[in-house]
Amino acid sequence: MKGVSSPETFVDPAILPAGAIRIAALDGTKISPGCKHCYAERFAERFRGVKGHPFEQGFDLRLVPAKVDEPLRWKTPQRIFVNSMSDLFHDTVPLDYIQRIFDVMNRADWHQYQVLTKRAERLEEVGASLPWASHIWMGVSVENKDYLWRIDHLRRTKAHIKFLSIEPLLGPIGKINLRGIDWVIVGGESGPGARPMQATWVQDLRDQCATANVAFFFKQWGGVQKKRNGRELDGRTWDEMPELVTFIDLNV
């Protein structure tokens, strides 16, 4: 399950959230503070009980096996966020289902996939049995310093591109070990009840990424009116990605 902030600024919007539903699962389990104001839950629960709707069961955990093969039929290369409405590594998602999704991602290798989880322990546990490839990027959510341990589990996987989704950023992270990490995404929480994010928290993460030569992407300030608050940090946007990174010298 994703935090409130969403990835539409760096993933092809045409496949959100449908792309995630098609090749993964629906998952309404909350496991850490970033889940408190989950945008996906708000969206899904609007349709609970609507017969025939994809969210007829609200945000209850369920698999959608009939949709798994759809990326094979999408002929135009796309950047696909696999988990905008789910967590592929939920404890109750069978390993053979995860492996089936990875098989499809490998076969439909003209797309680029971003997989995100809060369940970093299971990711490491089953990661050795998954067929990793360079077009399958793997990330973990880290909403505050209490969840930095998730990064160690990610680091021990064989994913070619490893990223951190530090969103919604709920407090200062402090010193972060970026060894083996290729990309850091930072964003504030948005929507009703959004918890505020301080500029110094974001600036510290940006500066650590610059020092470590890690791509930094600042998605949004968030808040109740996220569009008004924008996504500029220190007078500019930060849109670095691993394959296109151009680092900025902060000392100039």
Backbone as CSV, one residue per row, in Angstrom:
resi,resn,N_x,N_y,N_z,CA_x,CA_y,CA_z,C_x,C_y,C_z
1,MET,0.836,-1.185,0.000,0.000,0.000,0.000,0.875,1.241,0.000
2,LYS,0.488,2.198,-0.789,1.275,3.402,-0.937,0.850,4.448,0.069
3,GLY,1.774,5.347,0.452,1.411,6.489,1.263,0.545,7.451,0.478
4,VAL,0.180,8.551,1.079,-0.767,9.458,0.445,-0.210,10.080,-0.817
5,SER,1.053,10.463,-0.802,1.610,11.046,-2.011,1.712,9.980,-3.085
6,SER,1.529,10.367,-4.358,1.435,9.398,-5.445,2.470,9.688,-6.517
7,PRO,2.773,8.701,-7.395,3.931,8.799,-8.264,3.656,9.351,-9.642
8,GLU,2.548,10.092,-9.844,2.200,10.443,-11.210,3.175,11.411,-11.856
9,THR,4.046,12.048,-11.077,4.984,12.974,-11.685,6.160,12.272,-12.349
10,PHE,6.364,10.980,-12.088,7.487,10.319,-12.745,7.121,8.954,-13.289
11,VAL,5.825,8.631,-13.349,5.350,7.407,-13.965,4.285,7.784,-14.980
12,ASP,4.244,7.085,-16.109,3.258,7.404,-17.134,1.855,7.445,-16.541
13,PRO,1.190,8.594,-16.575,-0.091,8.736,-15.884,-1.200,7.895,-16.490
14,ALA,-1.071,7.496,-17.740,-2.147,6.747,-18.389,-2.391,5.393,-17.729
15,ILE,-1.427,4.884,-16.970,-1.598,3.560,-16.384,-1.759,3.621,-14.878
16,LEU,-2.065,4.790,-14.333,-2.313,4.911,-12.903,-3.774,5.264,-12.662
17,PRO,-4.460,4.585,-11.728,-3.944,3.438,-10.972,-4.181,2.108,-11.660
18,ALA,-4.798,2.124,-12.853,-5.199,0.870,-13.486,-4.034,-0.076,-13.697
19,GLY,-2.878,0.445,-14.096,-1.739,-0.424,-14.348,-1.345,-1.226,-13.134
20,ALA,-1.401,-0.586,-11.974,-1.028,-1.286,-10.759,-2.035,-2.376,-10.424
21,ILE,-3.301,-2.088,-10.600,-4.329,-3.072,-10.299,-4.195,-4.260,-11.240
22,ARG,-3.891,-4.010,-12.470,-3.861,-5.070,-13.471,-2.793,-6.112,-13.198
23,ILE,-1.652,-5.681,-12.671,-0.586,-6.672,-12.556,-0.205,-6.982,-11.118
24,ALA,-1.012,-6.541,-10.149,-0.658,-6.846,-8.772,-1.876,-7.286,-7.982
25,ALA,-2.226,-6.513,-6.950,-3.302,-6.888,-6.053,-3.852,-5.638,-5.414
26,LEU,-4.942,-5.785,-4.691,-5.463,-4.713,-3.858,-5.165,-5.068,-2.418
27,ASP,-4.778,-4.073,-1.626,-4.270,-4.382,-0.288,-4.595,-3.236,0.652
28,GLY,-5.447,-3.471,1.644,-5.844,-2.419,2.559,-5.237,-2.523,3.939
29,THR,-4.139,-3.270,4.097,-3.538,-3.462,5.408,-2.582,-2.318,5.739
30,LYS,-2.783,-1.687,6.907,-1.901,-0.599,7.328,-0.861,-1.138,8.291
31,ILE,0.418,-0.833,8.028,1.481,-1.424,8.849,2.427,-0.404,9.466
32,SER,2.359,0.875,9.064,3.260,1.872,9.629,2.651,3.259,9.454
33,PRO,3.241,4.303,10.084,2.612,5.628,10.110,2.321,6.236,8.742
34,GLY,3.093,5.870,7.708,2.851,6.428,6.387,1.515,6.011,5.803
35,CYS,0.914,4.966,6.370,-0.360,4.454,5.857,-1.574,5.196,6.427
36,LYS,-1.374,6.044,7.406,-2.502,6.600,8.162,-3.558,7.252,7.281
37,HIS,-3.137,8.060,6.308,-4.072,8.785,5.451,-3.978,8.273,4.014
38,CYS,-4.021,6.982,3.844,-3.758,6.353,2.545,-4.724,6.835,1.464
39,TYR,-4.171,7.409,0.390,-5.007,7.898,-0.715,-5.711,6.740,-1.409
40,ALA,-5.039,5.585,-1.513,-5.613,4.438,-2.209,-6.825,3.904,-1.458
41,GLU,-6.739,3.896,-0.141,-7.874,3.441,0.650,-9.068,4.377,0.469
42,ARG,-8.828,5.675,0.511,-9.926,6.630,0.316,-10.595,6.409,-1.031
43,PHE,-9.771,6.192,-2.056,-10.313,5.995,-3.399,-11.126,4.706,-3.470
44,ALA,-10.551,3.611,-2.989,-11.192,2.301,-3.134,-12.473,2.192,-2.329
45,GLU,-12.482,2.731,-1.130,-13.648,2.584,-0.260,-14.863,3.348,-0.773
46,ARG,-14.652,4.303,-1.649,-15.795,5.015,-2.241,-16.698,4.065,-3.011
47,PHE,-16.140,2.954,-3.489,-16.883,2.055,-4.374,-17.249,0.731,-3.704
48,ARG,-17.026,0.627,-2.400,-17.390,-0.619,-1.711,-18.883,-0.881,-1.888
49,GLY,-19.195,-2.105,-2.290,-20.584,-2.493,-2.455,-21.180,-2.187,-3.812
50,VAL,-20.408,-1.484,-4.678,-20.906,-1.181,-6.021,-20.702,-2.419,-6.887
51,LYS,-21.773,-3.107,-7.196,-21.693,-4.386,-7.884,-21.009,-4.259,-9.242
52,GLY,-20.045,-5.133,-9.486,-19.333,-5.160,-10.752,-18.179,-4.189,-10.854
53,HIS,-18.028,-3.298,-9.868,-16.920,-2.325,-9.897,-15.626,-3.012,-9.452
54,PRO,-14.480,-2.613,-10.016,-13.203,-3.210,-9.584,-12.966,-3.115,-8.078
55,PHE,-13.582,-2.106,-7.428,-13.419,-1.933,-5.982,-14.691,-2.292,-5.226
56,GLU,-15.426,-3.238,-5.752,-16.657,-3.680,-5.088,-16.386,-4.127,-3.656
57,GLN,-15.202,-4.694,-3.409,-14.817,-5.144,-2.068,-14.013,-4.089,-1.315
58,GLY,-14.124,-2.850,-1.763,-13.377,-1.787,-1.108,-11.891,-2.016,-1.217
59,PHE,-11.188,-1.831,-0.093,-9.728,-1.978,-0.098,-9.286,-3.271,0.563
60,ASP,-10.174,-4.246,0.621,-9.801,-5.548,1.162,-8.738,-6.195,0.268
61,LEU,-7.865,-6.967,0.898,-6.820,-7.641,0.136,-7.439,-8.651,-0.829
62,ARG,-7.077,-8.554,-2.092,-7.470,-9.556,-3.067,-6.493,-9.516,-4.235
63,LEU,-6.352,-10.642,-4.899,-5.506,-10.751,-6.075,-6.358,-10.561,-7.322
64,VAL,-5.697,-10.178,-8.412,-6.406,-9.982,-9.687,-5.671,-10.784,-10.767
65,PRO,-5.706,-12.105,-10.687,-4.907,-12.927,-11.605,-5.271,-12.762,-13.071
66,ALA,-6.505,-12.406,-13.357,-6.915,-12.267,-14.759,-6.213,-11.114,-15.454
67,LYS,-5.630,-10.205,-14.683,-5.006,-9.013,-15.244,-3.483,-9.126,-15.373
68,VAL,-2.914,-10.175,-14.821,-1.450,-10.253,-14.714,-0.754,-10.157,-16.065
69,ASP,-1.318,-10.735,-17.095,-0.647,-10.800,-18.396,-0.812,-9.541,-19.245
70,GLU,-1.552,-8.561,-18.781,-1.871,-7.418,-19.635,-0.659,-6.641,-20.151
71,PRO,0.424,-6.472,-19.380,1.580,-5.755,-19.937,2.128,-6.375,-21.215
72,LEU,1.907,-7.669,-21.410,2.352,-8.332,-22.638,1.593,-7.809,-23.854
73,ARG,0.419,-7.256,-23.628,-0.404,-6.753,-24.731,-0.251,-5.247,-24.936
74,TRP,0.483,-4.581,-24.041,0.731,-3.138,-24.197,2.000,-2.995,-25.051
75,LYS,1.844,-2.667,-26.300,2.975,-2.673,-27.225,3.839,-1.417,-27.138
76,THR,3.251,-0.317,-26.694,4.025,0.912,-26.539,4.771,0.878,-25.212
77,PRO,6.098,1.065,-25.214,6.848,1.034,-23.956,6.312,2.055,-22.961
78,GLN,6.151,1.617,-21.723,5.635,2.481,-20.669,6.441,2.278,-19.404
79,ARG,6.389,3.275,-18.538,6.956,3.150,-17.204,5.797,2.808,-16.271
80,ILE,5.840,1.632,-15.675,4.703,1.089,-14.942,5.010,1.037,-13.447
81,PHE,4.171,1.708,-12.664,4.261,1.626,-11.209,3.377,0.470,-10.770
82,VAL,3.987,-0.591,-10.310,3.273,-1.847,-10.088,2.348,-1.781,-8.879
83,ASN,2.622,-0.925,-7.912,1.943,-1.017,-6.622,1.297,0.269,-6.128
84,SER,0.595,0.990,-6.970,-0.045,2.201,-6.469,-1.216,1.880,-5.548
85,MET,-1.769,0.661,-5.651,-2.921,0.280,-4.836,-2.657,-1.003,-4.048
86,SER,-1.416,-1.347,-3.852,-1.148,-2.659,-3.264,0.276,-2.752,-2.745
87,ASP,0.568,-3.902,-2.118,1.938,-4.262,-1.755,2.147,-5.693,-2.193
88,LEU,2.960,-5.875,-3.212,3.173,-7.190,-3.803,3.751,-8.182,-2.806
89,PHE,4.440,-7.664,-1.765,5.110,-8.542,-0.813,4.339,-8.699,0.494
90,HIS,3.034,-8.431,0.437,2.159,-8.709,1.573,2.319,-10.188,1.960
91,ASP,2.254,-10.468,3.254,2.491,-11.826,3.739,1.543,-12.853,3.145
92,THR,0.343,-12.423,2.762,-0.637,-13.385,2.268,-0.665,-13.499,0.742
93,VAL,0.206,-12.762,0.049,0.321,-12.927,-1.400,1.234,-14.123,-1.653
94,PRO,0.727,-15.170,-2.300,1.539,-16.389,-2.487,2.798,-16.123,-3.307
95,LEU,3.861,-16.840,-2.983,5.110,-16.677,-3.709,4.935,-16.978,-5.186
96,ASP,4.145,-17.994,-5.533,3.998,-18.312,-6.952,3.288,-17.198,-7.713
97,TYR,2.463,-16.417,-7.011,1.809,-15.270,-7.647,2.827,-14.157,-7.900
98,ILE,3.683,-13.910,-6.919,4.755,-12.924,-7.095,5.656,-13.346,-8.248
99,GLN,6.007,-14.618,-8.298,6.878,-15.120,-9.361,6.210,-14.998,-10.732
100,ARG,4.919,-15.191,-10.772,4.191,-15.043,-12.040,4.270,-13.606,-12.529
101,ILE,4.116,-12.654,-11.623,4.205,-11.248,-12.001,5.612,-10.918,-12.486
102,PHE,6.629,-11.425,-11.804,8.003,-11.190,-12.238,8.266,-11.833,-13.593
103,ASP,7.673,-12.994,-13.840,7.815,-13.632,-15.140,7.256,-12.751,-16.250
104,VAL,6.073,-12.169,-16.001,5.473,-11.277,-16.994,6.349,-10.051,-17.200
105,MET,6.873,-9.484,-16.122,7.731,-8.310,-16.254,8.984,-8.626,-17.059
106,ASN,9.501,-9.815,-16.906,10.673,-10.216,-17.689,10.323,-10.426,-19.149
107,ARG,9.180,-11.025,-19.413,8.779,-11.267,-20.792,8.399,-9.966,-21.498
108,ALA,7.729,-9.076,-20.805,7.353,-7.772,-21.380,8.450,-6.771,-21.060
109,ASP,9.631,-7.045,-21.593,10.816,-6.289,-21.188,10.998,-4.974,-21.933
110,TRP,10.027,-4.586,-22.749,10.097,-3.265,-23.389,9.523,-2.181,-22.472
111,HIS,8.909,-2.593,-21.358,8.457,-1.648,-20.345,9.525,-1.510,-19.261
112,GLN,9.386,-0.478,-18.440,10.233,-0.337,-17.249,9.299,-0.312,-16.040
113,TYR,9.594,-1.147,-15.043,8.695,-1.356,-13.905,9.292,-0.801,-12.620
114,GLN,8.444,-0.194,-11.816,8.839,0.248,-10.481,7.973,-0.490,-9.473
115,VAL,8.617,-1.291,-8.632,7.930,-2.071,-7.606,8.283,-1.466,-6.255
116,LEU,7.279,-1.244,-5.419,7.505,-0.587,-4.130,6.850,-1.391,-3.022
117,THR,7.544,-1.526,-1.891,6.984,-2.268,-0.764,7.337,-1.605,0.557
118,LYS,6.478,-1.816,1.541,6.815,-1.515,2.934,7.250,-2.789,3.660
119,ARG,7.044,-3.922,3.026,7.343,-5.204,3.661,8.728,-5.688,3.214
120,ALA,9.725,-4.952,3.675,11.095,-5.176,3.220,11.646,-6.518,3.670
121,GLU,11.190,-7.005,4.822,11.692,-8.291,5.301,11.279,-9.419,4.359
122,ARG,10.019,-9.405,3.928,9.592,-10.458,3.007,10.254,-10.284,1.645
123,LEU,10.455,-9.039,1.233,11.179,-8.797,-0.019,12.513,-9.524,-0.012
124,GLU,13.286,-9.340,1.057,14.581,-10.015,1.117,14.414,-11.530,1.195
125,GLU,13.400,-11.972,1.938,13.179,-13.408,2.131,12.929,-14.133,0.824
126,VAL,12.113,-13.538,-0.052,11.754,-14.226,-1.304,12.559,-13.726,-2.495
127,GLY,13.343,-12.664,-2.288,14.043,-12.031,-3.405,14.969,-12.951,-4.172
128,ALA,15.584,-13.909,-3.479,16.528,-14.808,-4.151,15.834,-15.728,-5.151
129,SER,14.528,-15.884,-5.024,13.789,-16.777,-5.920,13.092,-16.014,-7.041
130,LEU,13.440,-14.735,-7.199,12.808,-13.917,-8.226,13.799,-13.597,-9.338
131,PRO,13.332,-13.569,-10.583,14.212,-13.271,-11.719,14.360,-11.771,-11.948
132,TRP,15.345,-11.169,-11.323,15.570,-9.737,-11.446,16.135,-9.407,-12.823
133,ALA,15.819,-8.210,-13.292,16.337,-7.724,-14.574,16.514,-6.213,-14.462
134,SER,17.298,-5.640,-15.366,17.656,-4.223,-15.256,16.460,-3.289,-15.422
135,HIS,15.382,-3.761,-16.062,14.213,-2.900,-16.260,13.195,-3.042,-15.133
136,ILE,13.533,-3.817,-14.093,12.665,-3.964,-12.923,13.341,-3.258,-11.747
137,TRP,12.817,-2.104,-11.383,13.378,-1.321,-10.279,12.648,-1.679,-8.993
138,MET,13.380,-1.787,-7.904,12.791,-2.183,-6.619,13.030,-1.114,-5.570
139,GLY,11.965,-0.757,-4.849,12.089,0.271,-3.828,11.394,-0.107,-2.539
140,VAL,11.779,0.589,-1.457,11.094,0.459,-0.170,10.678,1.843,0.310
141,SER,9.595,1.874,1.080,9.101,3.121,1.660,9.785,3.369,2.999
142,VAL,10.195,4.611,3.218,10.829,5.004,4.477,10.233,6.350,4.868
143,GLU,9.229,6.358,5.737,8.547,7.615,6.046,9.172,8.404,7.180
144,ASN,9.954,7.747,8.021,10.687,8.461,9.071,11.876,7.609,9.503
145,LYS,12.655,8.099,10.436,13.914,7.435,10.798,13.698,6.078,11.453
146,ASP,12.485,5.832,11.960,12.211,4.546,12.594,12.181,3.398,11.587
147,TYR,12.135,3.719,10.297,12.014,2.679,9.278,13.216,2.630,8.340
148,LEU,14.342,3.183,8.794,15.563,3.094,7.998,16.026,1.653,7.818
149,TRP,15.634,0.783,8.734,16.035,-0.631,8.634,15.538,-1.283,7.346
150,ARG,14.471,-0.741,6.771,13.976,-1.334,5.522,15.017,-1.247,4.405
151,ILE,15.863,-0.226,4.465,16.866,-0.038,3.414,17.860,-1.179,3.399
152,ASP,18.221,-1.688,4.566,19.182,-2.793,4.630,18.637,-4.033,3.939
153,HIS,17.349,-4.300,4.099,16.746,-5.453,3.428,16.776,-5.262,1.911
154,LEU,16.460,-4.056,1.464,16.512,-3.769,0.029,17.924,-3.944,-0.505
155,ARG,18.896,-3.436,0.232,20.281,-3.470,-0.215,20.768,-4.900,-0.438
156,ARG,20.214,-5.835,0.292,20.665,-7.225,0.190,19.956,-8.008,-0.918
157,THR,19.070,-7.360,-1.665,18.438,-8.034,-2.803,19.333,-7.916,-4.034
158,LYS,18.953,-8.637,-5.093,19.701,-8.590,-6.344,19.081,-7.642,-7.358
159,ALA,18.192,-6.757,-6.895,17.605,-5.777,-7.802,18.701,-4.919,-8.420
160,HIS,18.591,-4.652,-9.713,19.617,-3.879,-10.419,19.537,-2.405,-10.056
161,ILE,18.330,-1.866,-9.968,18.109,-0.480,-9.568,17.317,-0.490,-8.269
162,LYS,17.886,0.126,-7.236,17.251,0.160,-5.921,16.905,1.612,-5.576
163,PHE,15.667,1.823,-5.124,15.260,3.195,-4.813,14.522,3.276,-3.485
164,LEU,14.506,4.491,-2.939,13.798,4.776,-1.692,12.657,5.733,-1.976
165,SER,11.492,5.406,-1.476,10.349,6.317,-1.526,10.193,6.900,-0.127
166,ILE,10.756,8.084,0.071,10.692,8.725,1.383,9.488,9.654,1.366
167,GLU,8.329,9.034,1.458,7.067,9.728,1.335,5.936,8.880,1.899
168,PRO,5.009,9.478,2.583,5.094,10.869,3.009,6.181,11.047,4.061
169,LEU,7.027,12.046,3.871,8.110,12.325,4.815,7.494,12.937,6.073
170,LEU,7.607,12.226,7.199,6.893,12.614,8.424,7.802,13.172,9.511
171,GLY,9.094,13.242,9.238,10.016,13.764,10.238,11.425,13.754,9.686
172,PRO,12.369,14.356,10.410,13.753,14.359,9.939,14.307,12.942,9.909
173,ILE,14.961,12.589,8.803,15.518,11.244,8.643,16.874,11.125,9.317
174,GLY,17.636,12.225,9.310,18.987,12.169,9.840,19.945,11.531,8.845
175,LYS,21.087,11.095,9.325,22.093,10.484,8.466,21.552,9.180,7.896
176,ILE,21.691,9.026,6.579,21.154,7.850,5.900,22.252,7.178,5.090
177,ASN,22.344,5.871,5.189,23.348,5.113,4.438,22.806,4.855,3.038
178,LEU,23.385,5.512,2.046,22.925,5.396,0.661,23.776,4.435,-0.168
179,ARG,24.592,3.658,0.470,25.400,2.682,-0.257,24.483,1.717,-1.010
180,GLY,24.727,1.595,-2.312,23.957,0.675,-3.123,22.591,1.178,-3.554
181,ILE,22.255,2.416,-3.192,20.963,3.000,-3.558,21.150,3.890,-4.785
182,ASP,20.247,3.775,-5.748,20.378,4.495,-7.013,19.496,5.731,-7.113
183,TRP,18.451,5.798,-6.297,17.448,6.856,-6.492,16.711,7.092,-5.186
184,VAL,16.468,8.367,-4.871,15.691,8.733,-3.687,14.574,9.680,-4.112
185,ILE,13.338,9.326,-3.765,12.161,10.137,-4.046,11.646,10.673,-2.718
186,VAL,11.400,11.968,-2.658,10.907,12.590,-1.423,9.630,13.356,-1.722
187,GLY,8.658,13.229,-0.839,7.412,13.964,-1.026,6.659,14.132,0.271
188,GLY,5.841,15.176,0.306,5.004,15.424,1.465,3.649,14.763,1.314
189,GLU,2.981,14.591,2.423,1.652,13.986,2.427,0.635,14.981,1.884
190,SER,-0.378,14.467,1.183,-1.411,15.339,0.635,-2.783,14.803,1.001
191,GLY,-3.788,15.654,0.843,-5.153,15.237,1.107,-5.604,15.596,2.508
192,PRO,-6.829,15.198,2.868,-7.390,15.527,4.183,-6.503,15.035,5.319
193,GLY,-6.250,15.916,6.283,-5.440,15.549,7.436,-3.957,15.463,7.174
194,ALA,-3.490,15.988,6.041,-2.073,15.879,5.682,-1.185,16.430,6.788
195,ARG,-0.165,15.677,7.140,0.794,16.099,8.157,1.891,16.940,7.501
196,PRO,2.281,18.050,8.122,3.219,18.980,7.474,4.630,18.409,7.372
197,MET,5.351,18.891,6.351,6.738,18.503,6.111,7.602,19.761,6.139
198,GLN,8.728,19.704,6.826,9.617,20.852,6.948,10.648,20.878,5.811
199,ALA,10.954,22.084,5.317,11.915,22.226,4.225,13.286,21.672,4.601
200,THR,13.691,21.850,5.853,15.023,21.396,6.257,15.152,19.876,6.153
201,TRP,14.049,19.154,6.361,14.104,17.695,6.226,14.423,17.304,4.784
202,VAL,13.795,18.008,3.849,13.986,17.706,2.425,15.378,18.129,1.977
203,GLN,15.790,19.320,2.381,17.104,19.827,1.988,18.220,18.918,2.472
204,ASP,18.077,18.392,3.673,19.100,17.496,4.208,19.214,16.238,3.359
205,LEU,18.086,15.678,2.952,18.116,14.477,2.112,18.700,14.776,0.736
206,ARG,18.307,15.923,0.159,18.873,16.312,-1.140,20.385,16.437,-1.060
207,ASP,20.879,17.072,-0.008,22.315,17.283,0.125,23.055,15.962,0.320
208,GLN,22.465,15.037,1.071,23.095,13.736,1.242,23.143,12.975,-0.086
209,CYS,22.083,13.105,-0.893,22.080,12.451,-2.202,23.161,13.042,-3.103
210,ALA,23.293,14.363,-3.080,24.311,15.011,-3.906,25.710,14.538,-3.518
211,THR,25.956,14.420,-2.225,27.257,13.970,-1.743,27.539,12.530,-2.161
212,ALA,26.497,11.704,-2.161,26.655,10.285,-2.471,26.465,9.973,-3.954
213,ASN,26.232,11.010,-4.781,25.957,10.806,-6.212,24.767,9.870,-6.446
214,VAL,23.698,10.131,-5.719,22.454,9.375,-5.853,21.392,10.305,-6.438
215,ALA,20.676,9.832,-7.436,19.638,10.650,-8.072,18.571,11.040,-7.058
216,PHE,18.152,12.312,-7.113,17.179,12.859,-6.151,15.979,13.409,-6.900
217,PHE,14.799,12.985,-6.485,13.549,13.434,-7.109,12.636,13.989,-6.026
218,PHE,12.330,15.288,-6.120,11.392,15.892,-5.165,10.027,15.997,-5.821
219,LYS,9.066,15.276,-5.265,7.776,15.141,-5.914,6.791,16.245,-5.573
220,GLN,6.669,16.581,-4.292,5.656,17.569,-3.927,5.814,17.979,-2.473
221,TRP,5.311,19.202,-2.182,5.206,19.633,-0.791,3.983,19.021,-0.129
222,GLY,2.982,18.711,-0.923,1.784,18.087,-0.380,0.877,19.104,0.293
223,GLY,0.190,18.662,1.320,-0.784,19.515,1.993,-2.185,19.276,1.436
224,VAL,-3.136,19.991,1.978,-4.520,19.842,1.538,-4.675,20.314,0.096
225,GLN,-3.921,21.356,-0.275,-3.956,21.875,-1.650,-2.577,21.689,-2.274
226,LYS,-2.281,20.467,-2.665,-0.924,20.142,-3.097,-0.537,20.864,-4.385
227,LYS,-1.495,21.106,-5.284,-1.158,21.792,-6.526,-0.723,23.226,-6.253
228,ARG,-1.373,23.884,-5.332,-0.990,25.256,-4.983,0.398,25.282,-4.343
229,ASN,0.708,24.290,-3.539,2.002,24.252,-2.855,3.146,23.886,-3.795
230,GLY,2.819,23.196,-4.889,3.826,22.948,-5.912,4.870,21.927,-5.520
231,ARG,5.976,21.940,-6.264,7.044,20.966,-6.054,8.429,21.572,-6.250
232,GLU,8.548,22.882,-6.139,9.866,23.499,-6.206,10.548,23.465,-4.844
233,LEU,11.835,23.227,-4.867,12.663,23.260,-3.668,13.831,24.191,-3.937
234,ASP,13.959,25.234,-3.132,15.021,26.227,-3.318,15.013,26.797,-4.730
235,GLY,13.803,27.120,-5.222,13.664,27.847,-6.472,13.686,27.027,-7.746
236,ARG,13.679,25.697,-7.637,13.713,24.873,-8.841,13.108,23.504,-8.539
237,THR,12.812,22.760,-9.606,12.350,21.385,-9.436,13.551,20.439,-9.482
238,TRP,13.365,19.280,-8.882,14.418,18.269,-8.810,13.856,16.977,-9.385
239,ASP,14.279,16.648,-10.599,13.681,15.555,-11.355,14.698,14.497,-11.757
240,GLU,15.722,14.314,-10.972,16.762,13.346,-11.321,16.214,11.920,-11.278
241,MET,16.663,11.129,-12.238,16.343,9.705,-12.279,17.616,8.942,-12.615
242,PRO,17.702,7.691,-12.227,18.971,6.962,-12.400,19.537,6.975,-13.813
243,GLU,18.692,6.810,-14.828,19.234,6.709,-16.182,19.491,8.066,-16.826
244,LEU,19.009,9.149,-16.187,19.132,10.473,-16.780,19.812,11.474,-15.851
245,VAL,20.432,10.975,-14.799,20.866,11.867,-13.727,21.945,12.853,-14.195
246,THR,21.734,14.114,-13.863,22.737,15.158,-14.020,22.832,15.852,-12.674
247,PHE,23.923,15.641,-11.972,24.005,16.130,-10.611,24.348,17.614,-10.563
248,ILE,23.771,18.285,-9.596,23.965,19.710,-9.407,24.987,19.933,-8.297
249,ASP,25.991,20.750,-8.569,26.978,21.091,-7.565,26.395,22.153,-6.651
250,LEU,26.082,21.785,-5.419,25.444,22.708,-4.477,26.397,23.771,-3.959
251,ASN,27.677,23.614,-4.249,28.671,24.570,-3.751,28.954,25.707,-4.718
252,VAL,28.361,25.637,-5.913,28.613,26.689,-6.916,27.811,27.925,-6.571
